[in-house]
Amino acid sequence: MLEDRIKAGAETMGIPLSEVSLRCFRRFYELLEEKNRVMDLTAVKGEEEIVRSHFLDSLMLARLIDQGATVADVGSGAGFPGVPLAIARPDLQVTLLESMQKRCAYLKEVAALEEMPPLFVVEKRAEEAAELRERFDAVTARAVARLNLLCELCLPLVKVGGAFWAMKGPGAKEELSEAKKGIALLGGGEPEILEYEIPGSDRSRCVVLIPKVAPTPAKYPRRYAKIVKNPLGSS
């Protein structure tokens, strides 16, 4: 049963889930499966694999982000990691930032589900969301872009004293080596890689933690085409 799988996995990670949270996960899963048939939100299908690959993976951050933090999930897509974070940690103020209109409409349906904690959906590209600049204690991203591109999209949204949490696979060390010069230019501090395994799986995953130690210079972020063509620190 989905609720039992999530509860057991979360307990293994030291994350207690209320009965309300478990009901929200059930409703979120059912809507995800329904919409995925027509929207291609995720290639992962089936209760067991979605719980493991999406829900439990996303919950890794639930034990790391500070109490009452404001959180922006950049490129939220199907809702990961932002929606599981909000469900498990209703003390967080979670904003889902997504540029695609259809996915935003889906995320608004998720936010409207019964008993779901408050979720704010913003239909905008991260590099164009000037009104959100340096407003968040924590910014997250999962499966959006390589780290040397992602940092310019995400670090400008983080308050000084906050952090960017990039969820990555086993290639994180290589990505981080590409991104280090850009991180410094954007006001980021010394990065840290936190490795973990998803409960019930032998898959190696990690979170790249980048603290925000100084304001991001006003000239960043650039337009996305420029970010892709000339990533910071690449020359």
C-alpha positions as CSV (number, residue, x, y, z in Angstrom):
1,M,0.0,0.0,0.0
2,L,1.3,3.4,-0.9
3,E,0.9,4.9,2.5
4,D,2.8,2.1,4.2
5,R,5.6,2.3,1.7
6,I,6.0,6.1,2.2
7,K,5.7,5.9,6.0
8,A,8.3,3.1,6.3
9,G,10.7,4.8,4.0
10,A,10.3,8.2,5.7
11,E,10.9,6.6,9.1
12,T,14.1,5.0,7.9
13,M,15.2,8.6,7.0
14,G,14.1,9.9,10.4
15,I,11.1,11.8,9.0
16,P,7.8,11.3,10.9
17,L,4.7,11.7,8.7
18,S,1.2,12.5,10.1
19,E,-1.9,10.8,8.9
20,V,-2.9,14.0,7.1
21,S,0.5,13.9,5.3
22,L,-0.1,10.3,4.2
23,R,-3.5,11.2,2.9
24,C,-2.0,14.1,0.9
25,F,0.6,11.8,-0.6
26,R,-2.2,9.4,-1.7
27,R,-4.1,12.3,-3.4
28,F,-1.0,13.7,-5.0
29,Y,-0.1,10.2,-6.3
30,E,-3.5,9.7,-7.8
31,L,-3.5,13.1,-9.6
32,L,0.0,12.5,-10.8
33,E,-0.9,9.2,-12.3
34,E,-4.1,10.6,-13.9
35,K,-2.3,13.6,-15.5
36,N,0.8,11.6,-16.5
37,R,-1.3,9.7,-19.0
38,V,-1.9,12.8,-21.0
39,M,0.9,15.2,-20.0
40,D,4.1,13.0,-19.9
41,L,5.1,14.4,-16.5
42,T,7.4,11.6,-15.6
43,A,8.8,8.5,-17.2
44,V,8.6,6.7,-13.8
45,K,5.3,4.8,-13.4
46,G,3.7,2.6,-10.9
47,E,3.1,3.1,-7.2
48,E,6.3,1.4,-5.9
49,E,8.7,3.1,-8.2
50,I,7.1,6.6,-7.9
51,V,7.3,6.3,-4.1
52,R,10.9,5.2,-4.2
53,S,12.2,7.4,-7.1
54,H,10.2,10.6,-6.5
55,F,8.6,10.7,-3.1
56,L,11.3,9.3,-0.9
57,D,14.1,10.9,-2.9
58,S,12.5,14.3,-2.5
59,L,12.0,13.8,1.2
60,M,15.8,13.7,1.8
61,L,15.6,17.5,2.0
62,A,12.9,17.4,4.6
63,R,15.4,16.6,7.4
64,L,17.9,19.2,6.3
65,I,16.0,22.5,5.7
66,D,15.4,24.8,8.7
67,Q,12.1,25.1,10.5
68,G,9.8,27.7,9.0
69,A,12.0,28.3,6.0
70,T,10.7,30.0,2.8
71,V,11.5,27.6,-0.1
72,A,11.5,27.9,-3.9
73,D,11.5,24.8,-6.0
74,V,12.9,25.9,-9.4
75,G,11.7,24.0,-12.5
76,S,9.2,22.1,-10.4
77,G,7.7,20.2,-13.3
78,A,5.8,17.2,-11.9
79,G,6.2,18.7,-8.4
80,F,9.6,17.3,-7.2
81,P,11.0,17.9,-4.7
82,G,8.7,20.8,-3.7
83,V,5.4,19.0,-3.2
84,P,6.7,16.1,-1.1
85,L,8.6,18.7,1.0
86,A,5.5,20.7,1.6
87,I,3.5,17.6,2.5
88,A,6.1,16.3,5.0
89,R,7.0,19.7,6.4
90,P,3.9,21.9,6.6
91,D,5.9,24.5,8.5
92,L,7.7,25.4,5.3
93,Q,6.4,28.1,2.9
94,V,6.9,26.4,-0.5
95,T,6.8,28.2,-3.9
96,L,6.8,26.1,-7.1
97,L,8.5,27.9,-9.9
98,E,7.6,26.5,-13.4
99,S,7.7,28.1,-16.8
100,M,5.4,25.8,-18.7
101,Q,1.7,26.8,-18.7
102,K,0.3,23.2,-18.7
103,R,2.5,22.1,-15.9
104,C,1.6,25.2,-13.9
105,A,-2.1,24.3,-14.3
106,Y,-1.4,20.8,-13.1
107,L,0.6,22.2,-10.1
108,K,-2.3,24.4,-9.2
109,E,-4.6,21.4,-9.2
110,V,-2.1,19.7,-6.8
111,A,-2.2,22.8,-4.6
112,A,-6.0,22.6,-4.5
113,L,-6.2,19.0,-3.3
114,E,-8.0,18.4,-0.1
115,E,-5.8,18.9,3.1
116,M,-2.8,19.9,1.0
117,P,-0.6,22.5,2.9
118,P,-0.3,25.9,1.2
119,L,1.6,25.8,-2.1
120,F,2.3,28.9,-4.2
121,V,2.6,28.3,-7.9
122,V,4.5,30.9,-10.1
123,E,4.5,30.6,-13.9
124,K,7.8,32.1,-14.7
125,R,11.4,31.3,-15.7
126,A,13.8,31.6,-12.8
127,E,16.0,34.0,-14.6
128,E,13.0,36.3,-15.3
129,A,11.6,36.3,-11.8
130,A,13.1,39.6,-10.7
131,E,10.4,40.0,-8.0
132,L,11.6,36.9,-6.3
133,R,15.3,37.9,-6.1
134,E,16.9,37.0,-2.8
135,R,13.6,36.2,-1.1
136,F,14.1,32.6,-0.1
137,D,15.9,30.8,2.7
138,A,16.2,27.7,0.6
139,V,16.1,27.1,-3.2
140,T,15.8,23.6,-4.5
141,A,16.1,22.0,-8.0
142,R,16.0,18.4,-9.2
143,A,16.6,17.2,-12.8
144,V,16.6,20.7,-14.3
145,A,20.1,21.3,-15.7
146,R,23.8,20.8,-15.1
147,L,25.1,22.6,-12.0
148,N,27.1,25.2,-13.9
149,L,23.9,26.4,-15.5
150,L,21.6,25.8,-12.6
151,C,23.6,28.0,-10.1
152,E,23.0,31.1,-12.2
153,L,19.2,30.3,-12.2
154,C,18.9,29.5,-8.5
155,L,21.5,31.4,-6.4
156,P,20.1,34.8,-7.2
157,L,16.8,33.7,-5.6
158,V,18.5,32.8,-2.3
159,K,18.8,35.2,0.6
160,V,22.2,35.9,2.0
161,G,22.5,33.4,4.9
162,G,20.3,30.9,3.0
163,A,21.3,28.0,0.7
164,F,20.8,26.4,-2.6
165,W,20.1,22.6,-2.5
166,A,20.7,20.9,-5.8
167,M,19.6,17.3,-6.0
168,K,22.0,15.3,-8.2
169,G,23.0,11.8,-9.1
170,P,26.5,10.2,-9.0
171,G,28.0,12.7,-11.4
172,A,27.7,15.6,-8.9
173,K,31.5,15.9,-8.2
174,E,32.2,16.5,-11.9
175,E,29.4,19.0,-12.2
176,L,30.6,20.8,-9.1
177,S,34.1,21.2,-10.5
178,E,32.6,22.9,-13.6
179,A,30.5,25.2,-11.4
180,K,32.9,26.4,-8.7
181,K,34.1,29.6,-10.3
182,G,30.5,30.6,-11.2
183,I,29.3,29.8,-7.6
184,A,31.9,32.4,-6.3
185,L,30.8,35.0,-8.8
186,L,27.1,34.6,-7.8
187,G,27.7,35.0,-4.0
188,G,27.9,31.4,-3.2
189,G,30.2,30.0,-0.5
190,E,32.1,26.7,-0.2
191,P,29.9,23.9,-1.5
192,E,29.4,20.6,0.2
193,I,28.2,17.2,-1.2
194,L,25.9,15.1,1.0
195,E,25.6,11.6,-0.2
196,Y,22.7,9.3,0.6
197,E,20.8,6.2,-0.6
198,I,17.0,6.1,-1.2
199,P,15.4,3.6,1.2
200,G,14.6,0.3,-0.5
201,S,17.1,1.0,-3.2
202,D,20.9,0.8,-3.8
203,R,20.9,3.9,-6.0
204,S,23.5,6.5,-5.0
205,R,22.2,10.0,-4.8
206,C,23.5,13.3,-3.4
207,V,22.6,16.9,-2.6
208,V,25.0,19.7,-3.4
209,L,24.6,22.3,-0.6
210,I,25.7,25.8,-1.6
211,P,25.5,28.5,1.1
212,K,24.7,32.1,0.0
213,V,27.4,34.2,1.6
214,A,27.1,37.5,-0.4
215,P,24.5,39.2,-2.6
216,T,24.4,38.2,-6.2
217,P,25.7,41.0,-8.5
218,A,22.9,42.8,-10.3
219,K,24.1,41.7,-13.7
220,Y,23.1,38.0,-12.9
221,P,21.2,36.1,-13.9
222,R,21.7,36.7,-17.6
223,R,19.2,35.5,-20.3
224,Y,19.0,31.8,-20.5
225,A,20.5,31.6,-24.0
226,K,23.6,33.4,-22.7
227,I,23.8,31.2,-19.7
228,V,23.8,28.1,-21.9
229,K,26.2,29.6,-24.5
230,N,28.7,30.8,-21.9
231,P,28.3,29.3,-18.5
232,L,30.0,31.3,-15.7
233,G,33.6,30.2,-15.1
234,S,33.9,28.3,-18.4
235,S,36.4,30.8,-19.9
